[in-house]
Amino acid sequence: MQVYTYSEARQKLAIVLQQAEISGKVIIRMKDGRTFALVPEKIAASPLDVPSVKAKVTTEEIVDFVREGRKTNEGLVTVLRNEARY
């Protein structure tokens, strides 16, 4: 962990920020002995932020897949309900 004086940190701010990003923490020491930690902020990513997929599928094909899946699930639900009765 790198320690900078206040004057150094002020003069080399870009370097200090870069060092904090690399190491995760930088200490800045004041003339009176107090210290401050400079820590990069973590950016929370959305779980829905996913890369797109290039696929040669038409809208019609996607709709057919969804309908087919719904039919399969409806049949499965019916089977499970019938089994639960016995």
N, CA, C and O atoms as a GROMACS GRO file, in nm:
protein
  344
    1MET      N    1   0.086  -0.118   0.000
    1MET     CA    2   0.000   0.000   0.000
    1MET      C    3   0.090   0.123   0.000
    1MET      O    4   0.182   0.135   0.081
    2GLN      N    5   0.061   0.212  -0.092
    2GLN     CA    6   0.141   0.332  -0.110
    2GLN      C    7   0.094   0.441  -0.015
    2GLN      O    8  -0.026   0.457   0.007
    3VAL      N    9   0.190   0.518   0.042
    3VAL     CA   10   0.158   0.630   0.130
    3VAL      C   11   0.215   0.756   0.066
    3VAL      O   12   0.333   0.762   0.030
    4TYR      N   13   0.129   0.858   0.052
    4TYR     CA   14   0.170   0.986  -0.005
    4TYR      C   15   0.150   1.095   0.099
    4TYR      O   16   0.059   1.087   0.182
    5THR      N   17   0.234   1.198   0.093
    5THR     CA   18   0.207   1.316   0.173
    5THR      C   19   0.096   1.393   0.103
    5THR      O   20   0.067   1.369  -0.014
    6TYR      N   21   0.036   1.486   0.174
    6TYR     CA   22  -0.070   1.567   0.116
    6TYR      C   23  -0.018   1.640  -0.007
    6TYR      O   24  -0.086   1.644  -0.110
    7SER      N   25   0.100   1.699   0.004
    7SER     CA   26   0.159   1.775  -0.108
    7SER      C   27   0.184   1.685  -0.228
    7SER      O   28   0.154   1.724  -0.342
    8GLU      N   29   0.239   1.566  -0.205
    8GLU     CA   30   0.263   1.471  -0.315
    8GLU      C   31   0.131   1.432  -0.383
    8GLU      O   32   0.121   1.431  -0.506
    9ALA      N   33   0.032   1.402  -0.302
    9ALA     CA   34  -0.097   1.359  -0.355
    9ALA      C   35  -0.161   1.469  -0.438
    9ALA      O   36  -0.222   1.443  -0.542
   10ARG      N   37  -0.146   1.592  -0.393
   10ARG     CA   38  -0.202   1.705  -0.466
   10ARG      C   39  -0.131   1.725  -0.600
   10ARG      O   40  -0.194   1.752  -0.702
   11GLN      N   41   0.001   1.712  -0.598
   11GLN     CA   42   0.080   1.733  -0.719
   11GLN      C   43   0.065   1.618  -0.819
   11GLN      O   44   0.071   1.639  -0.940
   12LYS      N   45   0.045   1.497  -0.768
   12LYS     CA   46   0.041   1.378  -0.854
   12LYS      C   47  -0.096   1.309  -0.847
   12LYS      O   48  -0.105   1.187  -0.841
   13LEU      N   49  -0.201   1.389  -0.847
   13LEU     CA   50  -0.335   1.334  -0.826
   13LEU      C   51  -0.369   1.220  -0.922
   13LEU      O   52  -0.422   1.117  -0.879
   14ALA      N   53  -0.339   1.235  -1.050
   14ALA     CA   54  -0.371   1.130  -1.148
   14ALA      C   55  -0.299   1.000  -1.114
   14ALA      O   56  -0.357   0.892  -1.124
   15ILE      N   57  -0.173   1.011  -1.074
   15ILE     CA   58  -0.094   0.892  -1.038
   15ILE      C   59  -0.149   0.828  -0.911
   15ILE      O   60  -0.158   0.706  -0.901
   16VAL      N   61  -0.185   0.912  -0.813
   16VAL     CA   62  -0.240   0.862  -0.687
   16VAL      C   63  -0.370   0.786  -0.712
   16VAL      O   64  -0.392   0.679  -0.656
   17LEU      N   65  -0.457   0.841  -0.796
   17LEU     CA   66  -0.584   0.774  -0.828
   17LEU      C   67  -0.559   0.642  -0.900
   17LEU      O   68  -0.625   0.542  -0.873
   18GLN      N   69  -0.464   0.643  -0.991
   18GLN     CA   70  -0.429   0.521  -1.064
   18GLN      C   71  -0.376   0.414  -0.967
   18GLN      O   72  -0.412   0.297  -0.978
   19GLN      N   73  -0.291   0.456  -0.875
   19GLN     CA   74  -0.234   0.364  -0.776
   19GLN      C   75  -0.344   0.307  -0.686
   19GLN      O   76  -0.341   0.188  -0.652
   20ALA      N   77  -0.440   0.390  -0.648
   20ALA     CA   78  -0.552   0.343  -0.566
   20ALA      C   79  -0.634   0.238  -0.641
   20ALA      O   80  -0.678   0.140  -0.583
   21GLU      N   81  -0.653   0.260  -0.770
   21GLU     CA   82  -0.729   0.165  -0.850
   21GLU      C   83  -0.655   0.032  -0.861
   21GLU      O   84  -0.717  -0.074  -0.854
   22ILE      N   85  -0.524   0.037  -0.877
   22ILE     CA   86  -0.444  -0.085  -0.892
   22ILE      C   87  -0.435  -0.161  -0.760
   22ILE      O   88  -0.460  -0.282  -0.755
   23SER      N   89  -0.399  -0.091  -0.653
   23SER     CA   90  -0.373  -0.158  -0.525
   23SER      C   91  -0.498  -0.171  -0.438
   23SER      O   92  -0.501  -0.253  -0.346
   24GLY      N   93  -0.600  -0.090  -0.466
   24GLY     CA   94  -0.722  -0.098  -0.386
   24GLY      C   95  -0.727   0.004  -0.273
   24GLY      O   96  -0.833   0.027  -0.215
   25LYS      N   97  -0.612   0.067  -0.241
   25LYS     CA   98  -0.611   0.164  -0.132
   25LYS      C   99  -0.481   0.243  -0.134
   25LYS      O  100  -0.373   0.187  -0.157
   26VAL      N  101  -0.492   0.373  -0.110
   26VAL     CA  102  -0.376   0.461  -0.097
   26VAL      C  103  -0.397   0.544   0.029
   26VAL      O  104  -0.508   0.587   0.058
   27ILE      N  105  -0.289   0.566   0.103
   27ILE     CA  106  -0.296   0.647   0.224
   27ILE      C  107  -0.236   0.785   0.194
   27ILE      O  108  -0.131   0.797   0.131
   28ILE      N  109  -0.305   0.889   0.241
   28ILE     CA  110  -0.254   1.025   0.230
   28ILE      C  111  -0.231   1.076   0.372
   28ILE      O  112  -0.323   1.078   0.454
   29ARG      N  113  -0.107   1.118   0.400
   29ARG     CA  114  -0.068   1.162   0.534
   29ARG      C  115  -0.057   1.315   0.536
   29ARG      O  116   0.011   1.375   0.453
   30MET      N  117  -0.125   1.376   0.632
   30MET     CA  118  -0.120   1.521   0.650
   30MET      C  119   0.001   1.559   0.734
   30MET      O  120   0.063   1.473   0.797
   31LYS      N  121   0.035   1.688   0.734
   31LYS     CA  122   0.150   1.737   0.813
   31LYS      C  123   0.131   1.710   0.962
   31LYS      O  124   0.228   1.684   1.033
   32ASP      N  125   0.007   1.717   1.009
   32ASP     CA  126  -0.018   1.697   1.152
   32ASP      C  127  -0.026   1.549   1.191
   32ASP      O  128  -0.054   1.518   1.307
   33GLY      N  129  -0.002   1.458   1.097
   33GLY     CA  130   0.001   1.315   1.126
   33GLY      C  131  -0.127   1.240   1.096
   33GLY      O  132  -0.128   1.117   1.094
   34ARG      N  133  -0.236   1.313   1.073
   34ARG     CA  134  -0.361   1.245   1.039
   34ARG      C  135  -0.344   1.175   0.904
   34ARG      O  136  -0.272   1.222   0.817
   35THR      N  137  -0.412   1.062   0.889
   35THR     CA  138  -0.407   0.990   0.762
   35THR      C  139  -0.548   0.968   0.708
   35THR      O  140  -0.645   0.956   0.783
   36PHE      N  141  -0.555   0.963   0.578
   36PHE     CA  142  -0.681   0.940   0.510
   36PHE      C  143  -0.659   0.831   0.406
   36PHE      O  144  -0.555   0.826   0.341
   37ALA      N  145  -0.757   0.746   0.392
   37ALA     CA  146  -0.749   0.637   0.295
   37ALA      C  147  -0.827   0.675   0.170
   37ALA      O  148  -0.942   0.721   0.178
   38LEU      N  149  -0.765   0.657   0.058
   38LEU     CA  150  -0.830   0.678  -0.070
   38LEU      C  151  -0.858   0.541  -0.130
   38LEU      O  152  -0.766   0.466  -0.164
   39VAL      N  153  -0.988   0.508  -0.142
   39VAL     CA  154  -1.030   0.376  -0.187
   39VAL      C  155  -1.120   0.393  -0.308
   39VAL      O  156  -1.214   0.474  -0.304
   40PRO      N  157  -1.095   0.319  -0.416
   40PRO     CA  158  -1.182   0.333  -0.534
   40PRO      C  159  -1.323   0.281  -0.504
   40PRO      O  160  -1.340   0.182  -0.432
   41GLU      N  161  -1.422   0.349  -0.558
   41GLU     CA  162  -1.561   0.309  -0.539
   41GLU      C  163  -1.593   0.191  -0.630
   41GLU      O  164  -1.556   0.190  -0.747
   42LYS      N  165  -1.661   0.093  -0.575
   42LYS     CA  166  -1.702  -0.022  -0.654
   42LYS      C  167  -1.831   0.011  -0.728
   42LYS      O  168  -1.926   0.062  -0.669
   43ILE      N  169  -1.831  -0.019  -0.855
   43ILE     CA  170  -1.949   0.006  -0.937
   43ILE      C  171  -2.031  -0.122  -0.943
   43ILE      O  172  -1.984  -0.226  -0.989
   44ALA      N  173  -2.152  -0.113  -0.895
   44ALA     CA  174  -2.240  -0.230  -0.895
   44ALA      C  175  -2.299  -0.249  -1.034
   44ALA      O  176  -2.362  -0.158  -1.089
   45ALA      N  177  -2.278  -0.364  -1.090
   45ALA     CA  178  -2.332  -0.395  -1.222
   45ALA      C  179  -2.466  -0.466  -1.208
   45ALA      O  180  -2.487  -0.544  -1.116
   46SER      N  181  -2.553  -0.438  -1.299
   46SER     CA  182  -2.684  -0.502  -1.299
   46SER      C  183  -2.671  -0.646  -1.347
   46SER      O  184  -2.600  -0.673  -1.444
   47PRO      N  185  -2.739  -0.740  -1.280
   47PRO     CA  186  -2.736  -0.878  -1.327
   47PRO      C  187  -2.805  -0.893  -1.463
   47PRO      O  188  -2.788  -0.994  -1.531
   48LEU      N  189  -2.881  -0.792  -1.502
   48LEU     CA  190  -2.949  -0.796  -1.631
   48LEU      C  191  -2.863  -0.737  -1.743
   48LEU      O  192  -2.901  -0.741  -1.860
   49ASP      N  193  -2.749  -0.682  -1.706
   49ASP     CA  194  -2.659  -0.622  -1.805
   49ASP      C  195  -2.570  -0.732  -1.863
   49ASP      O  196  -2.460  -0.757  -1.814
   50VAL      N  197  -2.620  -0.798  -1.966
   50VAL     CA  198  -2.548  -0.910  -2.027
   50VAL      C  199  -2.519  -0.877  -2.173
   50VAL      O  200  -2.593  -0.802  -2.236
   51PRO      N  201  -2.411  -0.932  -2.225
   51PRO     CA  202  -2.379  -0.904  -2.365
   51PRO      C  203  -2.481  -0.969  -2.459
   51PRO      O  204  -2.539  -1.072  -2.428
   52SER      N  205  -2.500  -0.904  -2.573
   52SER     CA  206  -2.595  -0.960  -2.670
   52SER      C  207  -2.533  -1.078  -2.743
   52SER      O  208  -2.411  -1.094  -2.747
   53VAL      N  209  -2.620  -1.159  -2.800
   53VAL     CA  210  -2.576  -1.277  -2.873
   53VAL      C  211  -2.620  -1.261  -3.018
   53VAL      O  212  -2.736  -1.231  -3.047
   54LYS      N  213  -2.526  -1.280  -3.108
   54LYS     CA  214  -2.558  -1.274  -3.251
   54LYS      C  215  -2.609  -1.410  -3.294
   54LYS      O  216  -2.536  -1.509  -3.289
   55ALA      N  217  -2.736  -1.416  -3.335
   55ALA     CA  218  -2.794  -1.543  -3.378
   55ALA      C  219  -2.881  -1.516  -3.501
   55ALA      O  220  -2.947  -1.413  -3.512
   56LYS      N  221  -2.880  -1.611  -3.592
   56LYS     CA  222  -2.961  -1.599  -3.713
   56LYS      C  223  -3.096  -1.666  -3.687
   56LYS      O  224  -3.125  -1.773  -3.739
   57VAL      N  225  -3.176  -1.600  -3.605
   57VAL     CA  226  -3.308  -1.651  -3.570
   57VAL      C  227  -3.408  -1.541  -3.598
   57VAL      O  228  -3.387  -1.425  -3.560
   58THR      N  229  -3.516  -1.577  -3.663
   58THR     CA  230  -3.618  -1.477  -3.695
   58THR      C  231  -3.712  -1.460  -3.577
   58THR      O  232  -3.717  -1.542  -3.485
   59THR      N  233  -3.786  -1.350  -3.581
   59THR     CA  234  -3.885  -1.324  -3.476
   59THR      C  235  -3.989  -1.436  -3.473
   59THR      O  236  -4.033  -1.479  -3.366
   60GLU      N  237  -4.027  -1.484  -3.592
   60GLU     CA  238  -4.125  -1.593  -3.601
   60GLU      C  239  -4.075  -1.718  -3.530
   60GLU      O  240  -4.150  -1.785  -3.459
   61GLU      N  241  -3.948  -1.750  -3.550
   61GLU     CA  242  -3.889  -1.869  -3.486
   61GLU      C  243  -3.887  -1.854  -3.334
   61GLU      O  244  -3.914  -1.950  -3.262
   62ILE      N  245  -3.855  -1.735  -3.286
   62ILE     CA  246  -3.853  -1.711  -3.142
   62ILE      C  247  -3.992  -1.730  -3.083
   62ILE      O  248  -4.009  -1.793  -2.979
   63VAL      N  249  -4.093  -1.674  -3.151
   63VAL     CA  250  -4.232  -1.688  -3.104
   63VAL      C  251  -4.270  -1.836  -3.103
   63VAL      O  252  -4.335  -1.881  -3.008
   64ASP      N  253  -4.232  -1.911  -3.205
   64ASP     CA  254  -4.262  -2.055  -3.209
   64ASP      C  255  -4.196  -2.129  -3.092
   64ASP      O  256  -4.258  -2.215  -3.030
   65PHE      N  257  -4.071  -2.095  -3.062
   65PHE     CA  258  -4.000  -2.158  -2.950
   65PHE      C  259  -4.071  -2.131  -2.818
   65PHE      O  260  -4.087  -2.221  -2.736
   66VAL      N  261  -4.113  -2.006  -2.800
   66VAL     CA  262  -4.183  -1.970  -2.675
   66VAL      C  263  -4.315  -2.045  -2.664
   66VAL      O  264  -4.348  -2.098  -2.558
   67ARG      N  265  -4.389  -2.050  -2.773
   67ARG     CA  266  -4.518  -2.121  -2.771
   67ARG      C  267  -4.498  -2.270  -2.742
   67ARG      O  268  -4.574  -2.331  -2.666
   68GLU      N  269  -4.396  -2.328  -2.804
   68GLU     CA  270  -4.367  -2.469  -2.782
   68GLU      C  271  -4.330  -2.494  -2.635
   68GLU      O  272  -4.374  -2.592  -2.575
   69GLY      N  273  -4.251  -2.406  -2.580
   69GLY     CA  274  -4.212  -2.419  -2.440
   69GLY      C  275  -4.331  -2.407  -2.346
   69GLY      O  276  -4.340  -2.478  -2.246
   70ARG      N  277  -4.422  -2.317  -2.379
   70ARG     CA  278  -4.542  -2.302  -2.295
   70ARG      C  279  -4.628  -2.427  -2.301
   70ARG      O  280  -4.683  -2.469  -2.199
   71LYS      N  281  -4.641  -2.487  -2.419
   71LYS     CA  282  -4.720  -2.609  -2.432
   71LYS      C  283  -4.657  -2.721  -2.348
   71LYS      O  284  -4.728  -2.794  -2.278
   72THR      N  285  -4.525  -2.733  -2.355
   72THR     CA  286  -4.454  -2.836  -2.278
   72THR      C  287  -4.476  -2.815  -2.129
   72THR      O  288  -4.500  -2.910  -2.055
   73ASN      N  289  -4.466  -2.690  -2.084
   73ASN     CA  290  -4.486  -2.660  -1.942
   73ASN      C  291  -4.629  -2.686  -1.898
   73ASN      O  292  -4.652  -2.734  -1.788
   74GLU      N  293  -4.727  -2.653  -1.984
   74GLU     CA  294  -4.867  -2.678  -1.950
   74GLU      C  295  -4.890  -2.828  -1.933
   74GLU      O  296  -4.960  -2.870  -1.840
   75GLY      N  297  -4.832  -2.908  -2.023
   75GLY     CA  298  -4.847  -3.053  -2.012
   75GLY      C  299  -4.782  -3.106  -1.886
   75GLY      O  300  -4.837  -3.195  -1.821
   76LEU      N  301  -4.668  -3.052  -1.850
   76LEU     CA  302  -4.598  -3.094  -1.728
   76LEU      C  303  -4.680  -3.060  -1.604
   76LEU      O  304  -4.689  -3.140  -1.511
   77VAL      N  305  -4.739  -2.942  -1.603
   77VAL     CA  306  -4.821  -2.900  -1.489
   77VAL      C  307  -4.942  -2.994  -1.476
   77VAL      O  308  -4.978  -3.032  -1.365
   78THR      N  309  -5.002  -3.029  -1.588
   78THR     CA  310  -5.118  -3.120  -1.585
   78THR      C  311  -5.077  -3.256  -1.529
   78THR      O  312  -5.149  -3.312  -1.446
   79VAL      N  313  -4.964  -3.309  -1.573
   79VAL     CA  314  -4.917  -3.438  -1.524
   79VAL      C  315  -4.891  -3.431  -1.373
   79VAL      O  316  -4.929  -3.522  -1.299
   80LEU      N  317  -4.827  -3.325  -1.329
   80LEU     CA  318  -4.796  -3.312  -1.186
   80LEU      C  319  -4.923  -3.301  -1.102
   80LEU      O  320  -4.932  -3.358  -0.994
   81ARG      N  321  -5.022  -3.226  -1.154
   81ARG     CA  322  -5.148  -3.214  -1.082
   81ARG      C  323  -5.218  -3.351  -1.071
   81ARG      O  324  -5.270  -3.385  -0.965
   82ASN      N  325  -5.217  -3.427  -1.180
   82ASN     CA  326  -5.278  -3.560  -1.179
   82ASN      C  327  -5.208  -3.653  -1.082
   82ASN      O  328  -5.273  -3.731  -1.013
   83GLU      N  329  -5.075  -3.645  -1.076
   83GLU     CA  330  -4.998  -3.731  -0.984
   83GLU      C  331  -5.027  -3.691  -0.838
   83GLU      O  332  -5.027  -3.776  -0.750
   84ALA      N  333  -5.049  -3.565  -0.815
   84ALA     CA  334  -5.072  -3.517  -0.678
   84ALA      C  335  -5.207  -3.566  -0.625
   84ALA      O  336  -5.226  -3.577  -0.504
   85ARG      N  337  -5.300  -3.594  -0.714
   85ARG     CA  338  -5.432  -3.640  -0.672
   85ARG      C  339  -5.427  -3.783  -0.617
   85ARG      O  340  -5.512  -3.821  -0.537
   86TYR      N  341  -5.329  -3.862  -0.661
   86TYR     CA  342  -5.325  -4.003  -0.621
   86TYR      C  343  -5.239  -4.024  -0.501
   86TYR      O  344  -5.225  -4.137  -0.454
   0.00000   0.00000   0.00000
